[in-house]
Amino acid sequence: MSETKKTTAQELNEVQAIKQAKDFWGRFSKPITYIGGLVILLAGGYLVYKNFFIGPKETKANEAISRAQQYFAQDSLDLALNGDGSAAGFLKIIKTYSGTKAANLAHYYAGAIYLRKEDYNNAIKQLEDFSTDATQVQSAAWRMLGDAYMSTDKKEKGASYYEKAGTLNDKDEYTSSDNLYRAAMAYEVAGKKEKATELLKALKEKYPKSTAAAQAEKYLARLGVVGNE
């Protein structure tokens, strides 16, 4: 008898659960359906956008930038920057293909060109709009930003970019040590002698066999720092 009661109680609980589920679905079926449909629509929309818009746009951007890169390699900086009338230059690629990898890379090239032209404000603008996970390229961009800022009245900011370039990739001994040395010199110019000393000591410790470390030793002596003080 007790087993019958137990079974009946279980059945009643199950019926109650089903009823609650039906009530819930009755009240919220439309919102749930709409939300589910929206998720599907967004996912499908993203795939369409990626395959039919981003993909072709990336392809066209890569085709466009190749000619500008050729001009850059040939040292034809004006043609690389502004195009030749038929082929786009880096500035047009940035504008036309915004959001693509090629447009991002075009910021790097444009910044390098403006730096060589001593147009430091435009160099800063372009290089600050560039970013990459490739550490060697990013450190080169930050080094150029250091050069550009050092040519303005923002010496300390220039020093900070040299420092960033010097600490991004520890395995790249040559460029990292050289950028740290530049950062130290720049901080001294900016009136930050303690910071300069700190970086020179770090450089000697981290890259003792580098050419920059030997220069750091001389620089520390000039700053009045003897040995490892």
C-alpha positions in Angstrom: 0.0 0.0 0.0 2.8 2.4 0.9 4.5 1.5 -2.5 1.3 2.5 -4.3 1.1 5.8 -2.4 4.7 6.4 -3.3 4.2 5.7 -6.9 1.1 7.9 -7.0 3.0 10.7 -5.3 5.8 10.5 -7.9 3.3 10.6 -10.7 1.6 13.6 -9.3 4.9 15.4 -9.0 5.7 14.6 -12.6 2.3 15.8 -13.7 2.8 19.0 -11.8 6.3 19.5 -13.3 4.9 19.0 -16.8 2.1 21.4 -16.1 4.5 24.0 -14.8 6.7 23.6 -17.9 3.6 24.0 -20.1 2.6 27.1 -18.3 6.1 28.5 -18.6 6.2 27.8 -22.3 2.7 29.2 -22.8 3.8 32.5 -21.2 7.3 32.7 -22.7 7.2 30.7 -25.9 7.1 33.8 -28.2 10.0 35.6 -26.5 12.1 32.4 -26.4 11.3 31.8 -30.1 12.2 35.3 -30.9 15.5 35.2 -29.0 16.4 31.9 -30.5 15.5 33.2 -34.0 17.6 36.3 -33.3 20.6 34.2 -32.3 20.3 32.1 -35.4 19.8 35.3 -37.5 22.9 37.0 -36.0 25.0 33.9 -36.5 23.9 33.5 -40.0 24.3 37.2 -40.7 27.9 37.1 -39.4 28.7 34.1 -41.7 27.2 36.0 -44.6 29.1 39.1 -43.7 32.4 37.2 -43.3 32.1 35.1 -46.4 30.5 37.6 -48.8 31.8 41.0 -47.6 34.9 40.6 -45.4 36.5 37.9 -47.4 36.3 39.6 -50.8 37.2 43.0 -49.2 40.3 41.4 -47.7 41.3 40.0 -51.1 40.8 43.3 -52.9 42.8 45.1 -50.1 45.7 42.6 -50.4 45.7 43.1 -54.2 45.7 46.9 -53.8 48.4 47.1 -51.2 50.9 45.0 -53.2 51.6 47.8 -55.7 52.1 50.4 -52.9 54.5 48.0 -51.2 56.5 47.8 -54.4 56.8 51.6 -54.6 57.9 51.6 -51.0 60.6 49.1 -51.6 61.7 51.2 -54.6 61.9 54.2 -52.3 59.2 56.0 -54.3 57.6 57.3 -51.1 55.1 59.7 -52.7 53.7 57.1 -55.0 53.6 54.6 -52.2 51.7 57.0 -50.0 49.4 58.6 -52.5 49.2 56.2 -55.4 50.0 56.7 -59.1 46.6 57.5 -60.5 45.7 53.9 -61.3 47.1 52.0 -58.3 46.0 53.1 -54.8 48.5 54.4 -52.3 48.6 53.5 -48.6 46.3 56.5 -47.6 43.6 55.4 -50.0 43.9 51.8 -48.9 43.3 52.9 -45.3 40.2 54.8 -46.3 38.8 52.3 -48.8 39.5 49.1 -47.0 39.1 50.1 -43.4 38.9 47.2 -41.0 41.0 44.9 -43.2 44.5 43.5 -42.3 45.9 45.3 -45.4 44.5 48.7 -44.1 46.1 48.1 -40.7 49.4 47.3 -42.4 49.0 50.4 -44.5 49.0 52.5 -41.3 52.5 51.1 -40.6 53.9 51.9 -44.0 52.3 55.4 -44.0 53.7 56.1 -40.6 57.2 55.1 -41.8 56.9 57.3 -44.8 55.8 60.3 -42.8 58.6 59.8 -40.4 61.2 59.8 -43.2 59.5 63.0 -44.5 59.9 64.5 -41.0 56.1 65.0 -40.8 56.1 63.8 -37.2 52.5 64.5 -36.3 51.2 62.5 -39.2 53.7 59.7 -38.5 52.4 59.5 -34.9 48.8 59.4 -36.1 49.4 56.6 -38.5 51.6 54.5 -36.2 49.3 54.8 -33.3 46.5 53.4 -35.4 48.6 50.3 -36.2 48.8 47.2 -34.1 49.9 43.6 -34.6 50.6 40.4 -32.7 53.9 40.0 -34.5 56.3 41.3 -31.8 59.1 42.2 -34.1 56.9 44.4 -36.3 55.1 45.9 -33.3 58.4 46.8 -31.6 59.6 48.4 -34.9 56.4 50.5 -34.9 56.9 51.6 -31.3 60.5 52.4 -32.1 59.4 54.7 -34.9 56.8 56.3 -32.6 59.7 56.9 -30.2 61.7 58.6 -33.0 58.6 60.7 -33.9 57.8 61.8 -30.4 61.5 62.6 -29.7 61.3 65.0 -32.6 58.5 66.9 -31.0 58.3 68.4 -27.5 57.1 65.1 -26.0 60.4 63.6 -25.1 59.2 61.5 -22.2 56.5 59.9 -24.3 59.2 59.1 -27.0 61.3 57.5 -24.3 58.3 55.4 -23.1 57.8 54.0 -26.6 61.5 53.1 -26.9 61.0 51.3 -23.6 58.0 49.5 -24.8 59.8 48.4 -27.9 62.7 47.2 -25.8 60.6 45.1 -23.5 58.2 43.5 -25.9 60.3 40.6 -27.1 63.0 39.4 -24.7 64.3 36.8 -27.2 65.2 39.4 -29.7 68.5 40.4 -28.0 69.8 42.8 -30.6 66.8 45.1 -31.2 65.6 44.8 -27.6 68.9 45.8 -26.1 69.3 48.6 -28.7 65.8 50.0 -27.9 66.5 49.9 -24.2 69.6 51.9 -24.7 67.7 54.4 -26.8 65.1 54.6 -24.1 67.8 55.3 -21.5 69.3 58.1 -23.5 65.8 59.5 -24.2 64.9 59.5 -20.5 68.0 61.4 -19.7 67.1 64.0 -22.4 63.7 64.2 -20.8 65.3 65.0 -17.5 64.7 61.5 -16.0 68.2 60.5 -14.9 67.0 57.9 -12.4 64.9 56.2 -15.0 67.8 56.3 -17.5 70.1 54.7 -14.9 67.5 52.0 -14.1 67.2 51.0 -17.7 70.9 50.9 -18.3 71.4 48.6 -15.3 68.6 46.4 -16.5 70.1 46.3 -20.0 73.5 45.2 -18.6 71.9 42.5 -16.5 69.6 41.2 -19.2 71.8 41.4 -22.3 75.4 41.4 -20.9 77.0 40.3 -24.2 75.2 42.8 -26.4 76.9 45.8 -28.0 74.4 48.0 -26.2 75.5 46.6 -22.8 79.1 47.8 -23.5 77.7 51.3 -24.4 75.5 51.2 -21.3 78.7 50.7 -19.1 80.2 53.9 -20.6 76.9 55.8 -20.2 76.6 54.8 -16.6 80.1 56.1 -15.9 79.1 59.4 -17.6 76.1 59.6 -15.4 78.3 59.1 -12.3 77.2 55.5 -11.6 80.2 53.2 -10.7 80.0 49.5 -11.0 76.6 48.1 -9.9 75.7 50.9 -7.5 
